């Protein structure tokens, strides 16, 4: 596999860590060799992102480093899908945001500085990369102006917990753990806010050709195996196609046994109100909103949604350690 300079570096100037100068895009640009070897574009809007991708396509840029969190990578990938069907560069997502599930699932769980040094070594043929293809999820609904794309879909209490998480200014794993533990503790004291988070959503749910009727506490779908805090609730059977999903409508008291959300064994779990496996199409009803890759989509009332497999994306990675 032969890759050539220059590479493209797109930095989301609105990302929290970049805005606070914890990650300096100019420093990453310098590590990659400066203007001769890397085209740096700091973007402030989706329109600027679109203009940058048009420029990279015209200049035949093969490799794009995405500097930001999961939301940044999602916007980059979505913009490619919406507007550049004729352009399929290799994406390298850097661990530069509040949420960094995508880099972790691709073997890129390293600092952005270490990652760009690895990219430099790849192009100079000092190390051999792995080309990895991953599908995004495609979400359709009448409440959406157009389809949404991303790697992790959340509805129910997962979506509401994410809203709580974003209210904490510090972000990161500590804030994620705080949102879960504090709200579950408050639920025991019948705190109104906690009770509003852990409400059940009545839904007729269709998974491929199987129909279910029970209210769910959380619905989660993903093409990634490991989520925030190392949370991996899926049955990882290799003989099944499609994306992973978990639909949990068990009584709230059972959720205090946290081990039920980590799946050490490769088997499906089909209980009366708990479904964990893989599927190619998921139809369900959601209330108030949902999240895709950390992006919050709010609306009033209930809506019907369809989650399916979207296009595959090309990544260059060091390979995922098993």
C-alpha positions in Angstrom: 0.0 0.0 0.0 1.6 3.2 -1.2 0.5 6.5 0.3 1.8 9.9 -0.8 2.2 13.3 0.7 0.6 15.7 1.2 -2.0 14.6 3.7 -4.9 16.7 4.9 -5.5 17.7 8.5 -9.0 19.0 9.3 -9.2 20.5 12.8 -12.6 21.4 14.3 -11.9 24.8 15.9 -15.1 24.5 18.0 -14.0 21.3 19.7 -13.6 21.8 23.4 -10.1 20.5 23.8 -8.9 22.5 20.7 -10.7 25.6 21.8 -9.0 25.4 25.2 -5.7 24.9 23.3 -5.2 21.5 25.0 -4.6 20.2 21.4 -2.8 22.6 19.1 -3.5 21.9 15.4 -0.5 23.9 14.3 1.8 21.7 16.4 0.3 18.6 14.8 0.8 20.3 11.4 4.5 20.9 12.3 5.0 17.3 13.4 3.7 16.1 10.0 6.3 18.2 8.2 4.7 21.6 7.7 3.1 23.0 4.5 5.1 20.7 2.1 3.7 17.5 3.6 0.4 18.5 5.2 -2.5 20.8 4.3 -4.0 22.2 7.6 -7.5 23.5 7.5 -9.1 24.8 10.8 -12.9 24.8 10.2 -15.5 26.7 12.1 -18.7 25.6 10.3 -20.1 22.9 8.2 -19.8 25.1 5.1 -16.1 25.5 5.7 -15.8 21.7 6.2 -17.6 21.2 2.8 -15.3 23.7 1.1 -12.2 22.0 2.6 -13.3 18.5 1.4 -14.0 19.9 -2.1 -10.4 21.3 -2.1 -8.9 18.0 -0.9 -10.8 16.1 -3.5 -9.6 18.4 -6.3 -6.0 18.1 -5.0 -6.3 14.2 -4.8 -5.6 14.1 -1.0 -5.6 10.4 -0.1 -5.4 10.6 3.7 -7.4 12.9 6.0 -6.6 13.3 9.7 -9.7 14.4 11.6 -8.8 16.5 14.7 -11.6 16.5 17.2 -14.0 14.1 19.0 -16.6 11.6 17.8 -18.9 14.4 16.8 -16.2 16.0 14.6 -15.5 12.7 12.9 -19.2 12.1 12.4 -19.6 15.5 10.7 -16.7 14.8 8.4 -18.0 11.4 7.4 -21.6 12.7 7.0 -20.4 15.5 4.8 -18.5 13.1 2.6 -21.6 10.9 2.3 -24.0 13.8 1.6 -21.8 15.7 -0.9 -18.9 13.7 -2.2 -19.9 10.2 -3.3 -17.1 10.3 -5.8 -14.4 10.8 -3.1 -13.4 8.0 -0.7 -10.2 9.1 1.2 -8.7 7.2 4.1 -9.8 8.7 7.4 -7.6 8.8 10.5 -9.7 10.0 13.5 -7.6 11.6 16.3 -8.4 11.3 19.9 -8.9 15.0 20.4 -12.4 15.4 21.8 -14.8 14.8 24.7 -16.0 11.5 23.3 -13.4 9.3 21.6 -15.0 6.0 21.0 -14.2 5.8 17.3 -10.3 6.0 17.7 -10.4 3.5 20.5 -12.2 0.9 18.4 -9.7 1.4 15.6 -6.5 0.9 17.6 -5.9 4.7 17.7 -6.3 5.1 21.5 -3.2 7.3 21.7 -2.5 11.0 21.9 -2.9 13.0 18.7 0.8 13.8 18.8 1.7 10.1 18.9 -0.9 9.4 16.2 0.5 11.9 13.7 4.0 10.6 14.3 2.7 7.1 13.4 1.1 8.6 10.2 4.4 10.1 9.2 6.1 6.7 9.7 3.4 5.0 7.6 3.9 7.4 4.6 7.7 7.0 4.9 7.2 3.2 4.7 8.7 2.7 8.2 5.6 0.9 9.5 2.7 -1.0 7.8 -0.8 0.1 8.4 -4.1 -1.8 8.4 -6.9 -0.7 6.1 -10.1 -1.1 8.0 -13.6 -0.7 6.7 -16.5 0.1 9.0 -20.1 0.8 8.2 -21.9 3.7 9.7 -25.5 3.5 10.9 -28.1 5.2 8.8 -31.1 6.8 10.8 -34.3 7.7 9.0 -37.4 9.5 10.4 -40.1 11.9 9.5 -38.7 14.3 12.2 -35.4 14.5 10.3 -34.8 16.8 7.4 -32.4 14.2 6.0 -30.9 10.9 7.0 -28.4 10.9 9.9 -25.1 8.9 9.9 -22.9 7.8 12.7 -21.5 4.9 14.6 -23.5 4.9 17.9 -27.3 5.5 18.2 -28.9 6.0 21.7 -32.5 6.4 22.7 -34.3 6.4 26.0 -32.3 6.9 29.2 -29.1 6.8 27.2 -30.1 9.9 25.3 -31.2 11.6 28.6 -28.0 10.6 30.4 -26.0 12.2 27.5 -27.9 15.4 28.1 -26.9 15.3 31.8 -23.3 14.5 30.8 -23.0 17.6 28.6 -24.1 19.7 31.5 -20.8 18.9 33.3 -18.1 21.3 32.1 -15.2 18.9 32.7 -16.2 16.2 30.2 -14.3 12.9 29.9 -14.6 9.5 31.6 -15.1 11.1 35.0 -18.1 13.1 33.9 -19.6 10.0 32.2 -19.2 7.9 35.4 -20.6 10.8 37.4 -23.7 11.1 35.2 -24.5 7.4 35.5 -23.7 6.9 39.2 -25.2 10.1 40.6 -28.4 9.8 38.6 -28.9 6.1 39.6 -28.2 7.0 43.2 -30.7 9.8 43.0 -33.3 7.5 41.5 -33.3 5.5 44.7 -34.3 8.7 46.6 -37.1 9.3 44.1 -35.5 12.5 42.9 -37.7 14.0 40.1 -34.8 14.7 37.7 -33.5 11.1 38.1 -36.9 9.7 37.7 -37.4 11.7 34.5 -34.1 10.2 33.1 -35.0 6.6 33.9 -38.5 6.6 32.2 -39.6 3.8 29.9 -40.7 4.4 26.3 -43.6 2.4 25.0 -42.8 1.0 21.5 -43.6 -1.5 18.9 -40.1 -2.7 17.9 -39.3 -4.5 14.7 -35.9 -6.2 14.4 -35.4 -7.5 10.9 -38.6 -9.6 10.6 -39.3 -10.1 14.4 -41.8 -7.9 16.2 -41.8 -7.1 19.9 -44.1 -5.0 22.1 -42.7 -3.8 25.4 -41.6 -0.4 26.8 -37.8 0.0 26.8 -35.5 1.9 29.2 -32.7 2.1 26.8 -32.1 1.3 23.1 -28.5 1.2 21.8 -27.3 0.4 18.3 -23.7 0.5 17.1 -21.2 -0.7 14.6 -18.5 -0.3 17.3 -17.9 -3.0 19.8 -16.6 -0.9 22.7 -18.3 2.2 23.9 -17.7 4.8 26.6 -16.0 3.5 29.8 -15.2 0.3 27.9 -18.9 -0.5 28.0 -19.4 -3.5 25.7 -22.9 -5.0 26.0 -23.1 -6.8 22.7 -23.2 -10.4 21.7 -20.2 -10.5 19.4 -21.0 -13.6 17.3 -19.0 -13.6 14.1 -21.5 -15.7 12.2 -24.0 -12.8 12.1 -24.1 -9.8 9.9 -25.3 -6.3 10.6 -24.9 -3.9 13.5 -24.9 -4.6 17.2 -28.0 -3.7 19.3 -29.2 -3.8 22.8 -32.8 -3.1 23.8 -33.4 -3.2 27.6 -36.8 -2.9 29.2 -36.1 -4.9 32.4 -37.1 -3.4 35.7 -34.9 -0.5 36.8 -33.7 -2.4 39.9 -31.9 -4.9 37.7 -29.7 -2.2 36.2 -27.8 -1.8 39.5 -26.0 -5.0 38.5 -23.5 -3.3 36.2 -22.0 -6.6 35.0 -25.1 -7.2 32.9 -23.9 -4.4 30.6 -20.5 -6.1 29.8 -20.6 -9.1 27.6 -17.6 -11.5 28.2 -19.3 -14.4 26.3 -20.3 -14.7 22.6 -24.0 -15.6 22.9 -27.3 -13.9 22.2 -29.5 -12.8 25.1 -33.2 -12.8 24.3 -35.2 -12.4 27.5 -38.8 -11.2 27.6 -37.7 -7.6 27.9 -34.0 -7.7 27.0 -32.7 -8.3 23.5 -29.0 -8.3 22.6 -27.6 -9.4 19.3 -27.0 -8.2 15.7 -29.5 -7.0 13.1 -29.7 -5.3 9.7 -32.8 -3.2 10.4 -34.3 -1.8 13.5 -37.7 0.0 13.6 -38.8 1.6 16.9 -40.5 4.6 18.5 -38.5 7.2 20.4 -39.7 10.0 22.7 -38.3 13.6 23.1 -35.2 12.9 21.0 -32.2 10.6 20.4 -28.4 10.8 20.0 -26.1 9.8 17.1 -22.4 9.8 18.0 -22.9 12.2 20.8 -25.0 14.7 18.7 -28.3 15.4 20.4 -31.4 15.5 18.3 -34.4 16.9 20.2 -38.1 17.1 19.2 -41.5 17.2 20.9 -43.5 14.0 21.5 -42.9 10.6 19.9 -41.5 9.7 16.5 -40.9 6.5 14.5 -37.3 5.8 13.5 -35.6 3.3 11.3 -32.0 2.3 12.0 -30.0 0.4 9.3 -26.6 0.0 7.9 -25.2 2.9 5.9 -22.1 3.1 3.7 -18.7 1.7 4.7 -15.8 4.1 5.5 -12.1 3.6 4.8 -9.8 4.0 7.8 -6.0 3.5 8.2 -5.2 2.1 11.6 -2.4 0.4 13.4 -4.8 -2.6 13.9 -7.0 -3.3 16.8 -5.4 -5.3 19.7 -7.6 -8.3 20.6 
